[in-house]
Amino acid sequence: MPQTKHLLLIFVPALIIVGTALFVRVIQYKPLYPTQEQLTEYNDNSLHIPILAGDPILGNKKAPITIIAFEDFACPACKTQSDILKQLLEKHPNDVKLIWKGLPVTTFPHNSRESHLASFCAHEQGLFEPFKDFAFANSDNLSSSIVQAIIEQLPNVDSQGMTTCLTSDRPETYILQTEQIATDIGIQTVPTIFVNNKQVTPPTTLGGWEVSLGLVE
């Protein structure tokens, strides 16, 4: 019996030491896989979308909500979104700003690239918004003559300045940069729209946009 007690006195403390060591290891264990919070943080579908000097910014530049729209003047769905987003900016001028990125993808019945080149030059004169409105109003017929007519309708346009701009390489360089950005982030269609760098399915009504952006009182 004394020998048994002696063994217990040795064995029990040993168990306590081993158990304590295992407990410490467990509470210090860091799992190999990320936690749910980390998964949410890493997989938020956000992208870094470069903003170019030639990108028109419509609305209050300090507005907290940034919408980035890749659109084509000859795209009917883009025209619809442009009309809705214009209403959104007018109704919520301190909440939302729009960064517009022209992406000419239409080649028939007219190549829309010419209208995008002209919009760049209009933007240099602070006339992008009226140009955009005229271009979308003629989205089904952006022939060279129509684009020229749009330029002539712009208020206080510097015609010589437009000609100088259009004959330079600046507009084409800007379009190529925008196309490269679209390729890099995997854009395959227009309109493609991002809200605070996250791609969204654009609502088809003003009210839908207000709900999605949390602007409904």
Protein Blocks (a to p, Z undefined) as FASTA:
>chain_A
ZZmmmmmmmmmmmmmmmmmmmmmmmmmpccfbdcfklmmmmmnopacddddfklccedjf
kbfbdcdddddfklmklmmmmmmmmmmmmmmmmlbccddddddfbfbfbdfklmmmmmmm
mmmnopmmmmmmmmmmmmmoccfklmmmmmmmpghiafklmmmmmmmmklmmmmmmmmmm
mmmnopabdcdddeehiacdddfbfklmmmmnopaZZ
